[in-house]
Amino acid sequence: MKTQRAHRRKLRFNSAKDAAPVTAARTERAPKQPVKRRTRKQRSRRVSPVDTRHSNATQQIQDLPSAMWSDVQDRLAAAKNLGELTQIMLQFFKRHEDLQGSASAPVFPIFVPASEIYKMKGIVLPRKRRIYDVLNVLEGIGVIKRVRCVETRRTKGGFLYFGKDAVIQRLAEMQSNAAQVMVTFRQRRGLKAASITEEDSALVQAIEEKAVAEKWTGLTSTTVCFLSLLFQQDYQVGMAVPGMSERLVEAKKCIGALASTSPRNEPPYTDVQRRVYDAVSVLVACNLILTAATTATSTAQKQRASPRSRNRSSIMALGKFIRHYLDREPMVVISCAIGAVAVSLPLVVVPIRRSMGLPTDQYDGPIIPDSIKKSRGHLATPEQ
């Protein structure tokens, strides 16, 4: 028995010993497979929608020369109001346009990097945020478009400058969109009459939805709302600046969009009125709407403004908005009255093409309503 057990142990040992080299040989013959490692996919950063046809026009970026930039800095440091800042910003973009100029006309849009705007913030200004107020209004009228981030330019963002010709196209598009919204609203209402607040609410609602889709700022959407409401008025109907802001406040209140975004914790209606006056100041500086000051004729007219709007109407009170059409182009004129000032200035009418420095072919002069001609002794049209 012992001999058999020993023999069995010997057989087991020999079999295991003989099988070991075979297993090793098989392991050595097996091809070595690389270890699979999880690779992280590179995600593209969010890019603002920019038309591909303009990619060749926006690849070349040229900074302003030191001499031009020092001039811009000096003017910014001396700026005292929003109108002067607007003129400086328009000149700033125009100089970028001049840098792109060659034998042929510059190709739009022209990309202006955000670093150029950040340089302005470093300049000593009374209120640095006013630069962005001007940019927001210019975006509303189609002069520029904010670009969040574009990897091909290796920059954190900037602005696309479309030139002065884009203003006319933008205003015409704005007027057409407002008219279409009103037609759809009246068709939906049928024979049922609608109040002014309901019509304004429908128009403001459409603009607010577009503002959310295109990520407009509050001042940009206010500018579009202001001009859209203005295009709905007849040129023979007078409308005060406080009255226009009140209509915008009521429309926003009706659709539930009246909320203050001001860091100063001011009431919502005050925030809307402030934005309206900021938009008016920039549009006046762009010569898209013009001002003519007259004196208030009676104290009864001063009291027509609501108590909430009188606090902002001490400078621009009892103004009238008058809309004209000059060669199929929208023309807006503001006749602003300055209370307690015994100065009367003539009404000035300038078409958009002339005020923006564009060619004035086939221009026969401004169209002035008879009511305005009778109320003013003479009209002064500035020289080209």
C-alpha contacts under 8 A as a table, 3 or more apart, distances in Angstrom:
res1	aa1	res2	aa2	distance
1	M	4	Q	5.17
1	M	5	R	6.29
2	K	5	R	5.15
2	K	6	A	6.18
3	T	6	A	5.18
3	T	7	H	6.12
4	Q	7	H	5.02
4	Q	8	R	6.17
5	R	8	R	5.08
5	R	9	R	6.27
6	A	9	R	5.12
6	A	10	K	6.23
7	H	10	K	5.08
7	H	11	L	6.29
8	R	11	L	5.09
8	R	12	R	6.31
9	R	12	R	5.17
9	R	13	F	6.21
10	K	13	F	5.16
10	K	14	N	6.17
11	L	14	N	5.20
11	L	15	S	6.14
12	R	15	S	5.21
12	R	16	A	6.23
13	F	16	A	5.32
13	F	17	K	6.09
14	N	17	K	5.00
14	N	18	D	5.99
15	S	18	D	5.17
15	S	19	A	6.09
16	A	19	A	5.17
16	A	20	A	6.32
17	K	20	A	5.51
17	K	21	P	7.73
18	D	21	P	6.52
18	D	22	V	7.47
19	A	22	V	5.35
19	A	23	T	6.44
20	A	23	T	5.28
20	A	24	A	6.27
21	P	24	A	4.97
21	P	25	A	5.92
22	V	25	A	4.98
22	V	26	R	6.12
23	T	26	R	5.08
23	T	27	T	6.18
24	A	27	T	5.00
24	A	28	E	6.14
25	A	28	E	5.07
25	A	29	R	6.12
26	R	29	R	5.14
26	R	30	A	6.33
27	T	30	A	5.36
28	E	31	P	7.81
45	R	149	C	7.77
45	R	151	E	7.60
46	R	149	C	6.81
47	V	147	V	7.91
47	V	148	R	6.57
47	V	149	C	5.17
47	V	150	V	5.48
47	V	151	E	7.65
48	S	147	V	5.68
48	S	148	R	5.70
48	S	149	C	6.37
48	S	150	V	7.18
50	V	54	H	7.56
50	V	55	S	7.89
51	D	54	H	5.73
51	D	55	S	7.10
52	T	55	S	5.16
53	R	56	N	7.19
54	H	57	A	5.19
54	H	58	T	6.35
54	H	108	F	7.42
54	H	109	P	6.78
55	S	58	T	5.32
55	S	59	Q	6.28
56	N	59	Q	5.62
56	N	60	Q	7.93
57	A	60	Q	7.01
57	A	107	V	6.06
57	A	108	F	6.62
57	A	109	P	6.72
57	A	110	I	6.67
58	T	61	I	7.09
58	T	109	P	6.76
58	T	110	I	5.64
58	T	111	F	5.23
59	Q	111	F	7.80
59	Q	153	R	6.57
61	I	111	F	6.78
61	I	112	V	7.20
61	I	113	P	7.69
62	Q	96	H	7.71
62	Q	99	L	7.24
63	D	96	H	7.79
63	D	116	E	7.71
64	L	68	M	6.20
64	L	69	W	5.86
64	L	95	R	7.65
64	L	96	H	6.95
64	L	99	L	7.86
65	P	68	M	5.40
65	P	69	W	6.07
66	S	69	W	5.00
66	S	70	S	6.00
67	A	70	S	5.28
67	A	71	D	6.44
68	M	71	D	5.16
68	M	72	V	6.38
69	W	72	V	5.05
69	W	73	Q	6.17
70	S	73	Q	4.99
70	S	74	D	6.18
71	D	74	D	5.17
71	D	75	R	6.31
72	V	75	R	5.21
72	V	76	L	6.10
72	V	88	I	7.14
72	V	92	F	7.13
73	Q	76	L	5.11
73	Q	77	A	6.14
73	Q	120	M	7.27
73	Q	123	I	6.91
74	D	77	A	5.20
74	D	78	A	6.38
75	R	78	A	5.11
75	R	79	A	6.14
75	R	88	I	7.09
76	L	79	A	5.13
76	L	85	L	6.83
76	L	88	I	7.05
76	L	120	M	7.85
76	L	123	I	7.51
76	L	125	L	7.22
77	A	123	I	6.63
77	A	124	V	5.95
77	A	125	L	5.80
79	A	84	E	5.67
79	A	85	L	6.07
79	A	125	L	7.84
80	K	84	E	6.77
80	K	85	L	7.84
80	K	126	P	7.97
81	N	84	E	5.63
81	N	85	L	6.55
82	L	85	L	5.06
82	L	86	T	6.17
82	L	130	R	6.90
82	L	134	V	7.49
82	L	278	D	7.69
82	L	281	S	6.62
82	L	282	V	6.71
83	G	86	T	5.09
83	G	87	Q	6.46
83	G	281	S	6.01
83	G	282	V	5.84
83	G	284	V	7.46
83	G	285	A	5.03
84	E	87	Q	5.22
84	E	88	I	6.28
84	E	285	A	7.45
85	L	88	I	5.08
85	L	89	M	6.16
85	L	130	R	7.83
85	L	131	I	6.92
85	L	134	V	7.35
86	T	89	M	5.13
86	T	90	L	6.21
86	T	134	V	5.90
86	T	282	V	6.09
86	T	285	A	6.24
86	T	286	C	7.26
87	Q	90	L	5.16
87	Q	91	Q	6.18
87	Q	285	A	6.45
87	Q	286	C	7.20
88	I	91	Q	5.07
88	I	92	F	6.02
89	M	92	F	4.78
89	M	93	F	6.36
89	M	134	V	7.75
90	L	93	F	5.30
90	L	94	K	6.09
91	Q	94	K	4.85
91	Q	95	R	6.13
92	F	95	R	5.37
92	F	96	H	6.69
93	F	96	H	5.10
93	F	97	E	6.35
93	F	112	V	7.94
93	F	161	Y	7.01
94	K	97	E	4.87
94	K	98	D	6.26
95	R	98	D	4.87
95	R	99	L	6.30
96	H	99	L	5.11
96	H	100	Q	6.67
96	H	110	I	7.68
96	H	112	V	7.50
97	E	100	Q	5.29
97	E	101	G	6.50
97	E	106	P	6.82
97	E	110	I	7.01
98	D	101	G	5.02
98	D	106	P	7.94
100	Q	106	P	5.72
100	Q	107	V	7.85
101	G	104	S	7.01
101	G	105	A	6.15
101	G	106	P	5.03
102	S	105	A	6.68
102	S	106	P	7.04
107	V	110	I	7.13
108	F	161	Y	7.03
108	F	162	F	5.45
108	F	163	G	7.02
109	P	160	L	5.54
109	P	161	Y	5.16
109	P	162	F	4.60
109	P	163	G	7.41
110	I	160	L	5.48
110	I	161	Y	5.00
110	I	162	F	6.67
111	F	158	G	6.98
111	F	159	F	5.79
111	F	160	L	4.61
111	F	161	Y	6.27
112	V	116	E	7.23
112	V	158	G	5.65
112	V	159	F	5.20
112	V	160	L	6.24
112	V	161	Y	7.19
113	P	116	E	5.85
113	P	117	I	7.49
113	P	155	T	7.25
113	P	157	G	6.26
113	P	158	G	4.28
113	P	159	F	6.44
114	A	117	I	5.16
114	A	118	Y	6.27
114	A	156	K	7.19
114	A	157	G	5.60
114	A	158	G	4.02
114	A	159	F	6.90
115	S	118	Y	4.90
115	S	119	K	6.29
115	S	158	G	7.62
116	E	119	K	5.29
116	E	120	M	6.97
117	I	120	M	5.27
117	I	121	K	6.91
118	Y	121	K	5.20
118	Y	122	G	6.95
119	K	122	G	5.40
119	K	123	I	7.11
120	M	123	I	5.37
121	K	124	V	7.77
121	K	125	L	7.91
121	K	128	K	6.00
125	L	128	K	5.58
127	R	130	R	5.82
128	K	131	I	6.00
128	K	132	Y	7.93
129	R	132	Y	5.42
129	R	133	D	6.55
130	R	133	D	4.78
130	R	134	V	6.35
131	I	134	V	5.30
131	I	135	L	6.42
132	Y	135	L	4.84
132	Y	136	N	6.02
133	D	136	N	5.18
133	D	137	V	6.44
133	D	219	L	7.05
133	D	278	D	7.65
134	V	137	V	5.34
134	V	138	L	6.21
134	V	282	V	6.50
135	L	138	L	5.05
135	L	139	E	6.14
135	L	144	I	7.73
136	N	139	E	5.11
136	N	140	G	6.42
136	N	217	T	6.85
136	N	219	L	6.00
136	N	220	T	5.07
137	V	140	G	4.97
137	V	141	I	6.64
137	V	219	L	6.43
137	V	220	T	5.30
137	V	223	T	6.21
137	V	279	A	6.14
137	V	282	V	6.91
137	V	283	L	7.93
138	L	141	I	5.37
138	L	142	G	6.35
138	L	143	V	5.37
138	L	144	I	6.09
138	L	220	T	7.97
139	E	142	G	5.14
139	E	143	V	5.79
139	E	144	I	4.91
139	E	145	K	5.47
139	E	146	R	7.42
139	E	220	T	6.51
140	G	143	V	7.75
140	G	220	T	4.82
140	G	221	S	6.94
140	G	223	T	5.95
140	G	224	V	5.90
141	I	167	V	5.93
141	I	170	R	6.16
141	I	171	L	6.84
141	I	223	T	7.75
141	I	224	V	7.43
142	G	145	K	7.06
142	G	162	F	7.40
142	G	166	A	6.03
142	G	167	V	5.55
142	G	170	R	5.60
143	V	161	Y	6.12
143	V	162	F	5.52
143	V	163	G	5.97
143	V	164	K	6.45
143	V	166	A	6.18
143	V	167	V	6.05
144	I	159	F	6.25
144	I	160	L	5.32
144	I	161	Y	4.52
144	I	162	F	5.83
144	I	163	G	7.84
145	K	159	F	5.50
145	K	160	L	5.09
145	K	161	Y	6.78
146	R	157	G	7.87
146	R	158	G	6.16
146	R	159	F	4.60
146	R	160	L	6.45
147	V	150	V	7.49
147	V	157	G	5.34
147	V	158	G	5.22
147	V	159	F	5.45
147	V	160	L	6.96
148	R	156	K	6.94
148	R	157	G	4.71
148	R	158	G	6.69
149	C	155	T	6.78
149	C	156	K	5.05
149	C	157	G	4.35
149	C	158	G	7.62
150	V	153	R	5.83
150	V	154	R	6.67
150	V	155	T	6.42
150	V	156	K	6.88
150	V	157	G	6.32
151	E	154	R	4.92
151	E	155	T	6.66
155	T	158	G	7.93
162	F	165	D	7.64
162	F	166	A	6.00
163	G	166	A	5.88
163	G	167	V	7.82
164	K	167	V	5.64
164	K	168	I	7.88
164	K	356	M	6.67
164	K	358	L	7.97
165	D	168	I	5.99
165	D	169	Q	7.10
165	D	358	L	7.72
166	A	169	Q	5.23
166	A	170	R	6.00
167	V	170	R	5.04
167	V	171	L	6.13
168	I	171	L	5.23
168	I	172	A	6.14
168	I	329	E	7.04
168	I	330	P	7.94
168	I	352	I	7.65
169	Q	172	A	5.17
169	Q	173	E	6.10
170	R	173	E	5.06
170	R	174	M	6.07
171	L	174	M	4.93
171	L	175	Q	6.12
171	L	330	P	7.14
172	A	175	Q	5.15
172	A	176	S	6.18
172	A	329	E	7.23
172	A	330	P	7.05
173	E	176	S	5.09
173	E	177	N	6.08
174	M	177	N	5.20
174	M	178	A	6.18
174	M	224	V	7.65
174	M	227	L	7.91
174	M	228	S	6.53
175	Q	178	A	5.22
175	Q	179	A	6.24
175	Q	228	S	6.38
175	Q	231	F	6.19
176	S	179	A	5.17
176	S	180	Q	6.18
177	N	180	Q	5.09
177	N	181	V	6.22
178	A	181	V	5.17
178	A	182	M	6.34
178	A	203	L	6.67
178	A	228	S	5.86
178	A	229	L	8.00
178	A	231	F	7.72
178	A	232	Q	7.67
179	A	182	M	5.16
179	A	183	V	6.23
179	A	232	Q	7.61
180	Q	183	V	5.08
180	Q	184	T	6.22
181	V	184	T	5.21
181	V	185	F	6.11
181	V	202	A	7.45
181	V	203	L	6.29
181	V	206	A	7.51
182	M	185	F	4.99
182	M	186	R	6.13
182	M	199	E	7.16
182	M	202	A	7.66
182	M	203	L	7.03
183	V	186	R	5.29
183	V	187	Q	6.16
184	T	187	Q	5.17
184	T	188	R	6.19
185	F	188	R	5.17
185	F	189	R	6.27
185	F	199	E	7.53
185	F	202	A	7.00
186	R	189	R	5.01
186	R	190	G	6.08
187	Q	190	G	5.17
189	R	192	K	5.55
189	R	193	A	7.39
189	R	194	A	7.64
194	A	198	E	6.09
194	A	199	E	6.74
195	S	198	E	5.24
195	S	199	E	6.44
196	I	199	E	5.16
196	I	200	D	6.07
197	T	200	D	5.04
197	T	201	S	5.92
197	T	247	R	7.02
197	T	250	E	6.64
197	T	251	A	5.81
197	T	254	C	7.83
198	E	201	S	4.97
198	E	202	A	6.28
198	E	251	A	7.30
198	E	254	C	7.88
199	E	202	A	5.24
199	E	203	L	6.44
200	D	203	L	5.15
200	D	204	V	6.04
200	D	229	L	7.13
200	D	247	R	7.41
200	D	248	L	7.48
200	D	251	A	5.63
201	S	204	V	5.08
201	S	205	Q	5.83
201	S	250	E	7.96
201	S	251	A	4.40
201	S	252	K	6.71
201	S	254	C	6.43
201	S	255	I	6.37
202	A	205	Q	5.13
202	A	206	A	6.41
203	L	206	A	5.34
203	L	207	I	6.44
203	L	225	C	7.84
203	L	228	S	7.81
203	L	229	L	7.81
204	V	207	I	5.05
204	V	208	E	6.03
204	V	225	C	6.15
204	V	248	L	7.94
204	V	251	A	6.71
204	V	252	K	7.10
205	Q	208	E	5.12
205	Q	209	E	6.27
205	Q	255	I	6.82
206	A	209	E	5.27
206	A	210	K	6.40
207	I	210	K	5.09
207	I	211	A	6.06
207	I	221	S	7.05
207	I	224	V	7.42
207	I	225	C	6.73
208	E	211	A	4.86
208	E	212	V	6.27
208	E	221	S	6.92
209	E	212	V	5.24
209	E	213	A	6.35
210	K	213	A	5.03
210	K	214	E	6.10
211	A	214	E	5.26
211	A	215	K	5.55
211	A	216	W	4.88
211	A	217	T	7.62
211	A	221	S	6.14
212	V	215	K	4.98
212	V	216	W	6.55
216	W	220	T	5.90
216	W	221	S	6.26
217	T	220	T	5.22
217	T	221	S	6.37
218	G	221	S	5.35
218	G	222	T	6.15
218	G	261	T	7.99
219	L	222	T	4.93
219	L	223	T	6.13
219	L	275	R	5.97
219	L	279	A	7.35
220	T	223	T	5.17
220	T	224	V	6.47
221	S	224	V	5.13
221	S	225	C	6.08
222	T	225	C	5.01
222	T	226	F	5.95
222	T	272	V	7.74
222	T	275	R	6.70
222	T	276	V	6.65
222	T	279	A	7.61
223	T	226	F	5.12
223	T	227	L	6.29
223	T	276	V	7.11
223	T	279	A	5.71
224	V	227	L	5.33
224	V	228	S	5.97
225	C	228	S	5.08
225	C	229	L	6.04
225	C	248	L	7.69
226	F	229	L	5.34
226	F	230	L	6.15
226	F	244	M	7.63
226	F	248	L	7.60
226	F	276	V	7.12
227	L	230	L	4.87
227	L	231	F	6.18
228	S	231	F	5.20
228	S	232	Q	6.73
229	L	232	Q	5.32
229	L	233	Q	7.12
230	L	233	Q	5.56
230	L	321	F	7.58
230	L	323	R	7.84
231	F	234	D	7.92
231	F	323	R	7.30
233	Q	237	V	6.85
233	Q	323	R	7.49
234	D	237	V	5.43
234	D	322	I	7.52
234	D	323	R	6.86
235	Y	238	G	7.58
235	Y	321	F	7.49
235	Y	322	I	4.57
235	Y	323	R	4.45
235	Y	324	H	6.40
236	Q	322	I	6.73
236	Q	369	P	7.57
236	Q	371	S	7.82
237	V	321	F	7.87
237	V	322	I	7.24
238	G	319	G	7.94
238	G	320	K	4.81
238	G	321	F	5.85
238	G	322	I	6.79
239	M	243	G	6.43
239	M	244	M	6.77
239	M	318	L	7.99
239	M	319	G	6.68
239	M	320	K	4.66
239	M	321	F	5.29
239	M	322	I	7.97
240	A	243	G	4.92
240	A	244	M	6.24
240	A	317	A	7.00
240	A	318	L	5.02
240	A	319	G	4.36
240	A	320	K	4.96
240	A	321	F	6.85
241	V	244	M	5.17
241	V	245	S	6.44
241	V	313	S	7.80
241	V	316	M	7.13
241	V	317	A	6.77
241	V	318	L	6.86
241	V	319	G	5.56
241	V	320	K	7.12
241	V	321	F	7.87
242	P	245	S	5.13
242	P	246	E	6.09
242	P	273	Q	7.61
242	P	305	A	6.85
242	P	309	S	5.57
242	P	310	R	7.62
242	P	312	R	7.80
242	P	313	S	6.54
242	P	317	A	7.15
242	P	318	L	7.69
243	G	246	E	4.98
243	G	247	R	6.26
243	G	305	A	7.25
244	M	247	R	5.16
244	M	248	L	6.37
245	S	248	L	5.05
245	S	249	V	6.16
245	S	272	V	6.97
245	S	273	Q	5.40
245	S	276	V	6.34
246	E	249	V	4.98
246	E	250	E	6.18
246	E	273	Q	7.67
246	E	309	S	7.60
247	R	250	E	5.16
247	R	251	A	6.11
248	L	251	A	5.09
248	L	252	K	6.16
248	L	272	V	7.64
249	V	252	K	5.24
249	V	253	K	6.08
249	V	258	L	7.03
249	V	269	Y	5.92
249	V	272	V	6.60
249	V	273	Q	7.92
250	E	253	K	4.97
250	E	254	C	6.11
251	A	254	C	5.10
251	A	255	I	6.52
252	K	255	I	5.35
252	K	256	G	5.99
252	K	257	A	4.87
252	K	258	L	4.97
253	K	256	G	5.03
253	K	257	A	6.01
253	K	258	L	5.02
254	C	257	A	7.71
255	I	258	L	7.94
258	L	268	P	6.13
258	L	269	Y	7.52
259	A	268	P	5.28
260	S	265	N	7.39
260	S	266	E	6.98
260	S	267	P	6.37
260	S	268	P	4.27
260	S	269	Y	7.73
260	S	271	D	5.90
260	S	272	V	7.81
261	T	265	N	7.94
261	T	268	P	7.87
261	T	271	D	7.45
262	S	265	N	5.90
262	S	266	E	6.54
262	S	271	D	6.56
263	P	266	E	7.86
266	E	270	T	6.46
266	E	271	D	6.46
267	P	270	T	5.32
267	P	271	D	6.34
268	P	271	D	5.03
268	P	272	V	6.38
269	Y	272	V	5.16
269	Y	273	Q	6.21
270	T	273	Q	5.08
270	T	274	R	6.04
270	T	308	R	7.86
271	D	274	R	5.18
271	D	275	R	6.30
272	V	275	R	5.15
272	V	276	V	6.25
273	Q	276	V	5.05
273	Q	277	Y	6.33
273	Q	309	S	7.72
273	Q	312	R	7.69
274	R	277	Y	5.26
274	R	278	D	6.19
274	R	312	R	7.83
275	R	278	D	4.96
275	R	279	A	6.12
276	V	279	A	5.12
276	V	280	V	6.18
277	Y	280	V	4.96
277	Y	281	S	6.11
278	D	281	S	5.15
278	D	282	V	6.39
279	A	282	V	5.30
279	A	283	L	6.13
280	V	283	L	5.10
280	V	284	V	6.02
280	V	289	I	7.91
281	S	284	V	5.19
281	S	285	A	6.31
282	V	285	A	5.05
282	V	286	C	6.24
283	L	286	C	4.97
283	L	287	N	6.31
283	L	288	L	5.48
283	L	289	I	5.87
284	V	287	N	5.04
284	V	288	L	6.05
284	V	289	I	5.04
284	V	290	L	5.59
284	V	291	T	7.23
285	A	288	L	7.73
286	C	289	I	7.64
286	C	356	M	7.56
287	N	290	L	6.02
287	N	352	I	7.47
287	N	355	S	5.64
287	N	356	M	6.98
288	L	331	M	7.51
288	L	332	V	6.85
288	L	352	I	6.19
288	L	355	S	7.26
288	L	356	M	7.93
289	I	331	M	7.56
289	I	332	V	5.18
289	I	333	V	5.17
289	I	334	I	6.26
290	L	332	V	7.35
290	L	333	V	5.20
290	L	334	I	5.51
290	L	335	S	7.69
290	L	348	V	7.05
290	L	349	V	7.28
290	L	350	V	7.91
291	T	333	V	6.80
291	T	334	I	4.96
291	T	335	S	5.36
291	T	336	C	5.92
291	T	347	L	7.55
291	T	348	V	7.39
292	A	334	I	6.75
292	A	335	S	4.76
292	A	336	C	5.61
292	A	337	A	7.58
292	A	345	L	5.89
292	A	346	P	6.31
292	A	347	L	5.11
292	A	348	V	6.58
293	A	335	S	6.25
293	A	336	C	4.95
293	A	337	A	4.92
293	A	338	I	6.13
293	A	343	V	7.51
293	A	344	S	6.02
293	A	345	L	5.43
293	A	346	P	7.69
293	A	347	L	7.94
294	T	335	S	7.66
294	T	336	C	6.65
294	T	337	A	4.64
294	T	338	I	6.22
294	T	342	A	7.93
294	T	343	V	6.36
294	T	344	S	4.48
294	T	345	L	6.11
295	T	337	A	5.58
295	T	338	I	5.73
295	T	339	G	5.80
295	T	340	A	7.01
295	T	341	V	6.03
295	T	342	A	5.77
295	T	343	V	6.24
295	T	344	S	6.16
296	A	299	T	7.53
296	A	301	Q	7.43
296	A	302	K	7.49
296	A	318	L	7.67
296	A	337	A	6.20
296	A	338	I	6.80
296	A	339	G	5.34
296	A	340	A	7.21
297	T	301	Q	7.44
298	S	301	Q	5.65
298	S	302	K	7.05
299	T	302	K	5.03
299	T	303	Q	6.48
300	A	303	Q	5.21
300	A	304	R	6.69
301	Q	304	R	5.33
301	Q	305	A	7.81
301	Q	318	L	7.40
302	K	305	A	6.34
302	K	317	A	7.69
302	K	318	L	7.12
303	Q	306	S	7.35
305	A	309	S	6.32
305	A	310	R	6.11
305	A	318	L	7.89
306	S	309	S	5.38
306	S	310	R	6.27
307	P	310	R	5.28
307	P	311	N	7.28
308	R	311	N	6.45
309	S	312	R	5.70
309	S	313	S	6.22
310	R	313	S	4.81
310	R	314	S	6.51
310	R	317	A	7.93
311	N	314	S	6.41
312	R	315	I	7.18
312	R	316	M	7.70
313	S	316	M	4.99
313	S	317	A	4.58
313	S	318	L	7.89
314	S	317	A	6.03
314	S	338	I	7.37
314	S	339	G	6.97
315	I	338	I	5.84
315	I	339	G	7.36
316	M	319	G	6.54
316	M	336	C	5.89
316	M	337	A	6.14
316	M	338	I	5.81
317	A	336	C	6.54
317	A	337	A	5.46
317	A	338	I	6.02
317	A	339	G	6.85
318	L	336	C	6.51
318	L	337	A	5.55
318	L	338	I	7.89
319	G	334	I	6.68
319	G	335	S	5.35
319	G	336	C	3.94
319	G	337	A	5.41
320	K	334	I	5.63
320	K	335	S	5.01
320	K	336	C	6.27
321	F	332	V	7.14
321	F	333	V	5.95
321	F	334	I	4.73
321	F	335	S	6.50
322	I	332	V	6.05
322	I	333	V	5.21
322	I	334	I	6.28
322	I	335	S	7.81
323	R	330	P	7.35
323	R	331	M	5.80
323	R	332	V	4.72
323	R	333	V	6.25
324	H	330	P	6.29
324	H	331	M	4.83
324	H	332	V	6.15
324	H	333	V	7.70
324	H	367	I	6.85
324	H	368	I	7.75
325	Y	328	R	5.91
325	Y	329	E	5.62
325	Y	330	P	5.02
325	Y	331	M	5.55
325	Y	367	I	7.37
326	L	329	E	5.20
326	L	330	P	6.53
326	L	331	M	6.49
326	L	351	P	6.61
326	L	366	P	6.53
326	L	367	I	6.83
327	D	362	Q	7.93
327	D	363	Y	7.12
329	E	352	I	7.50
330	P	352	I	7.79
331	M	351	P	6.26
331	M	352	I	6.56
333	V	349	V	6.91
335	S	347	L	7.06
338	I	341	V	6.07
346	P	376	R	6.98
346	P	378	H	6.79
346	P	379	L	5.93
346	P	380	A	6.41
347	L	376	R	7.44
347	L	379	L	5.87
347	L	380	A	6.72
348	V	379	L	6.49
348	V	380	A	5.56
348	V	381	T	5.74
348	V	382	P	7.55
349	V	366	P	6.61
349	V	380	A	7.59
349	V	381	T	6.08
350	V	354	R	6.54
350	V	355	S	6.19
350	V	366	P	7.07
350	V	381	T	6.72
350	V	382	P	7.42
351	P	354	R	5.48
351	P	355	S	6.20
351	P	366	P	7.02
352	I	355	S	5.13
352	I	356	M	5.89
353	R	356	M	5.34
353	R	357	G	6.15
353	R	358	L	4.74
353	R	359	P	6.37
353	R	360	T	6.10
354	R	357	G	5.15
354	R	358	L	5.73
354	R	359	P	6.99
354	R	360	T	6.23
354	R	384	Q	6.88
355	S	358	L	7.61
360	T	363	Y	5.75
368	I	372	I	6.66
368	I	373	K	6.83
369	P	372	I	5.44
369	P	373	K	6.51
370	D	373	K	4.96
370	D	374	K	6.21
371	S	374	K	5.31
371	S	375	S	6.29
372	I	375	S	5.12
372	I	376	R	6.19
373	K	376	R	5.40
373	K	377	G	7.16
373	K	378	H	7.44
373	K	379	L	7.87
374	K	377	G	6.99
376	R	379	L	7.06
